[in-house]
Amino acid sequence: MSAAEKRTLKENVKPPKKEPAYLKALASRVKGKGRKS
């Protein structure tokens, strides 16, 4: 495995700061759809 691949794996394991907010927005969106229906 190359160094670049190892770096990519580390980045995949440790999510970027933007990801949790995006996941929260996505989850609340799904919950909102569920409540409406």
Gaussian input, Z-matrix of N, CA and C with variables (Angstrom, degrees):
# hf/3-21g

backbone

0 1
 N
 C     1     B1
 C     2     B2     1     A1
 N     3     B3     2     A2     1     D1
 C     4     B4     3     A3     2     D2
 C     5     B5     4     A4     3     D3
 N     6     B6     5     A5     4     D4
 C     7     B7     6     A6     5     D5
 C     8     B8     7     A7     6     D6
 N     9     B9     8     A8     7     D7
 C    10    B10     9     A9     8     D8
 C    11    B11    10    A10     9     D9
 N    12    B12    11    A11    10    D10
 C    13    B13    12    A12    11    D11
 C    14    B14    13    A13    12    D12
 N    15    B15    14    A14    13    D13
 C    16    B16    15    A15    14    D14
 C    17    B17    16    A16    15    D15
 N    18    B18    17    A17    16    D16
 C    19    B19    18    A18    17    D17
 C    20    B20    19    A19    18    D18
 N    21    B21    20    A20    19    D19
 C    22    B22    21    A21    20    D20
 C    23    B23    22    A22    21    D21
 N    24    B24    23    A23    22    D22
 C    25    B25    24    A24    23    D23
 C    26    B26    25    A25    24    D24
 N    27    B27    26    A26    25    D25
 C    28    B28    27    A27    26    D26
 C    29    B29    28    A28    27    D27
 N    30    B30    29    A29    28    D28
 C    31    B31    30    A30    29    D29
 C    32    B32    31    A31    30    D30
 N    33    B33    32    A32    31    D31
 C    34    B34    33    A33    32    D32
 C    35    B35    34    A34    33    D33
 N    36    B36    35    A35    34    D34
 C    37    B37    36    A36    35    D35
 C    38    B38    37    A37    36    D36
 N    39    B39    38    A38    37    D37
 C    40    B40    39    A39    38    D38
 C    41    B41    40    A40    39    D39
 N    42    B42    41    A41    40    D40
 C    43    B43    42    A42    41    D41
 C    44    B44    43    A43    42    D42
 N    45    B45    44    A44    43    D43
 C    46    B46    45    A45    44    D44
 C    47    B47    46    A46    45    D45
 N    48    B48    47    A47    46    D46
 C    49    B49    48    A48    47    D47
 C    50    B50    49    A49    48    D48
 N    51    B51    50    A50    49    D49
 C    52    B52    51    A51    50    D50
 C    53    B53    52    A52    51    D51
 N    54    B54    53    A53    52    D52
 C    55    B55    54    A54    53    D53
 C    56    B56    55    A55    54    D54
 N    57    B57    56    A56    55    D55
 C    58    B58    57    A57    56    D56
 C    59    B59    58    A58    57    D57
 N    60    B60    59    A59    58    D58
 C    61    B61    60    A60    59    D59
 C    62    B62    61    A61    60    D60
 N    63    B63    62    A62    61    D61
 C    64    B64    63    A63    62    D62
 C    65    B65    64    A64    63    D63
 N    66    B66    65    A65    64    D64
 C    67    B67    66    A66    65    D65
 C    68    B68    67    A67    66    D66
 N    69    B69    68    A68    67    D67
 C    70    B70    69    A69    68    D68
 C    71    B71    70    A70    69    D69
 N    72    B72    71    A71    70    D70
 C    73    B73    72    A72    71    D71
 C    74    B74    73    A73    72    D72
 N    75    B75    74    A74    73    D73
 C    76    B76    75    A75    74    D74
 C    77    B77    76    A76    75    D75
 N    78    B78    77    A77    76    D76
 C    79    B79    78    A78    77    D77
 C    80    B80    79    A79    78    D78
 N    81    B81    80    A80    79    D79
 C    82    B82    81    A81    80    D80
 C    83    B83    82    A82    81    D81
 N    84    B84    83    A83    82    D82
 C    85    B85    84    A84    83    D83
 C    86    B86    85    A85    84    D84
 N    87    B87    86    A86    85    D85
 C    88    B88    87    A87    86    D86
 C    89    B89    88    A88    87    D87
 N    90    B90    89    A89    88    D88
 C    91    B91    90    A90    89    D89
 C    92    B92    91    A91    90    D90
 N    93    B93    92    A92    91    D91
 C    94    B94    93    A93    92    D92
 C    95    B95    94    A94    93    D93
 N    96    B96    95    A95    94    D94
 C    97    B97    96    A96    95    D95
 C    98    B98    97    A97    96    D96
 N    99    B99    98    A98    97    D97
 C   100   B100    99    A99    98    D98
 C   101   B101   100   A100    99    D99
 N   102   B102   101   A101   100   D100
 C   103   B103   102   A102   101   D101
 C   104   B104   103   A103   102   D102
 N   105   B105   104   A104   103   D103
 C   106   B106   105   A105   104   D104
 C   107   B107   106   A106   105   D105
 N   108   B108   107   A107   106   D106
 C   109   B109   108   A108   107   D107
 C   110   B110   109   A109   108   D108

   B1=1.4758
   B2=1.5362
   B3=1.3158
   B4=1.4609
   B5=1.5288
   B6=1.3168
   B7=1.4701
   B8=1.5245
   B9=1.3172
   B10=1.4729
   B11=1.5227
   B12=1.3382
   B13=1.4723
   B14=1.5286
   B15=1.3405
   B16=1.4652
   B17=1.5216
   B18=1.3417
   B19=1.4610
   B20=1.5293
   B21=1.3315
   B22=1.4663
   B23=1.5242
   B24=1.3354
   B25=1.4627
   B26=1.5240
   B27=1.3320
   B28=1.4672
   B29=1.5228
   B30=1.3323
   B31=1.4682
   B32=1.5241
   B33=1.3371
   B34=1.4633
   B35=1.5259
   B36=1.3427
   B37=1.4641
   B38=1.5262
   B39=1.3329
   B40=1.4722
   B41=1.5268
   B42=1.3260
   B43=1.4583
   B44=1.5216
   B45=1.3305
   B46=1.4606
   B47=1.5242
   B48=1.3239
   B49=1.4718
   B50=1.5247
   B51=1.3154
   B52=1.4675
   B53=1.5296
   B54=1.3265
   B55=1.4674
   B56=1.5328
   B57=1.3429
   B58=1.4670
   B59=1.5256
   B60=1.3284
   B61=1.4682
   B62=1.5261
   B63=1.3447
   B64=1.4687
   B65=1.5261
   B66=1.3311
   B67=1.4690
   B68=1.5245
   B69=1.3326
   B70=1.4719
   B71=1.5201
   B72=1.3332
   B73=1.4665
   B74=1.5207
   B75=1.3346
   B76=1.4640
   B77=1.5294
   B78=1.3285
   B79=1.4655
   B80=1.5271
   B81=1.3374
   B82=1.4690
   B83=1.5251
   B84=1.3365
   B85=1.4618
   B86=1.5254
   B87=1.3344
   B88=1.4676
   B89=1.5275
   B90=1.3351
   B91=1.4711
   B92=1.5214
   B93=1.3373
   B94=1.4590
   B95=1.5186
   B96=1.3442
   B97=1.4664
   B98=1.5207
   B99=1.3411
   B100=1.4605
   B101=1.5192
   B102=1.3444
   B103=1.4697
   B104=1.5238
   B105=1.3322
   B106=1.4680
   B107=1.5234
   B108=1.3294
   B109=1.4719
   B110=1.5210
   A1=109.35
   A2=116.21
   A3=120.09
   A4=110.88
   A5=115.98
   A6=120.71
   A7=110.39
   A8=116.67
   A9=120.78
   A10=110.03
   A11=116.36
   A12=120.42
   A13=110.31
   A14=116.62
   A15=120.29
   A16=109.93
   A17=116.60
   A18=121.52
   A19=109.58
   A20=116.12
   A21=120.72
   A22=109.78
   A23=116.95
   A24=120.68
   A25=110.21
   A26=116.91
   A27=120.67
   A28=109.78
   A29=116.52
   A30=120.54
   A31=110.19
   A32=116.37
   A33=120.33
   A34=110.45
   A35=116.40
   A36=120.60
   A37=109.62
   A38=116.48
   A39=121.26
   A40=108.32
   A41=118.11
   A42=120.85
   A43=111.95
   A44=117.29
   A45=120.79
   A46=110.87
   A47=116.15
   A48=120.85
   A49=111.95
   A50=117.33
   A51=120.33
   A52=111.95
   A53=117.22
   A54=120.17
   A55=114.17
   A56=120.62
   A57=120.07
   A58=112.48
   A59=117.49
   A60=121.18
   A61=109.56
   A62=115.58
   A63=120.28
   A64=109.82
   A65=115.93
   A66=119.84
   A67=110.31
   A68=116.83
   A69=120.33
   A70=109.89
   A71=116.43
   A72=120.92
   A73=109.65
   A74=115.70
   A75=120.85
   A76=109.72
   A77=116.91
   A78=121.32
   A79=110.85
   A80=116.74
   A81=120.18
   A82=109.85
   A83=115.90
   A84=121.13
   A85=109.13
   A86=115.71
   A87=120.55
   A88=109.60
   A89=116.50
   A90=120.72
   A91=109.80
   A92=116.67
   A93=121.11
   A94=110.86
   A95=116.31
   A96=120.46
   A97=109.93
   A98=116.27
   A99=120.47
   A100=111.23
   A101=117.05
   A102=121.15
   A103=110.67
   A104=116.42
   A105=120.10
   A106=111.23
   A107=116.49
   A108=121.17
   A109=110.36
   D1=134.57
   D2=-177.61
   D3=-81.71
   D4=166.36
   D5=179.85
   D6=-62.87
   D7=-37.70
   D8=-179.53
   D9=-63.51
   D10=-40.30
   D11=179.36
   D12=-65.85
   D13=-40.74
   D14=179.06
   D15=-62.64
   D16=-41.64
   D17=-179.88
   D18=-63.02
   D19=-41.36
   D20=-179.96
   D21=-63.53
   D22=-41.61
   D23=179.46
   D24=-62.44
   D25=-42.55
   D26=179.73
   D27=-62.38
   D28=-41.75
   D29=-179.48
   D30=-65.63
   D31=-34.99
   D32=179.76
   D33=-69.62
   D34=-37.88
   D35=-179.33
   D36=-69.58
   D37=-43.92
   D38=179.54
   D39=-96.61
   D40=104.12
   D41=-176.25
   D42=-67.25
   D43=148.59
   D44=177.64
   D45=-66.08
   D46=160.80
   D47=-177.08
   D48=-60.69
   D49=-31.17
   D50=-177.87
   D51=-71.44
   D52=-26.37
   D53=-172.66
   D54=-60.79
   D55=-49.55
   D56=-178.71
   D57=-56.16
   D58=-42.49
   D59=-180.00
   D60=-63.20
   D61=-40.62
   D62=179.65
   D63=-65.00
   D64=-42.54
   D65=-179.40
   D66=-66.05
   D67=-38.57
   D68=178.74
   D69=-63.38
   D70=-43.81
   D71=-179.76
   D72=-62.83
   D73=-41.88
   D74=-179.31
   D75=-65.27
   D76=-42.80
   D77=-178.99
   D78=-65.04
   D79=-44.32
   D80=-179.17
   D81=-65.80
   D82=-33.02
   D83=178.89
   D84=-65.40
   D85=-44.90
   D86=-179.51
   D87=-65.21
   D88=-41.73
   D89=178.94
   D90=-62.56
   D91=-42.20
   D92=-179.71
   D93=-61.25
   D94=-42.37
   D95=178.20
   D96=-63.24
   D97=-39.58
   D98=-178.89
   D99=-64.76
   D100=-39.68
   D101=-179.60
   D102=-66.26
   D103=-41.01
   D104=-178.43
   D105=-64.15
   D106=-41.08
   D107=-178.38
   D108=-90.99

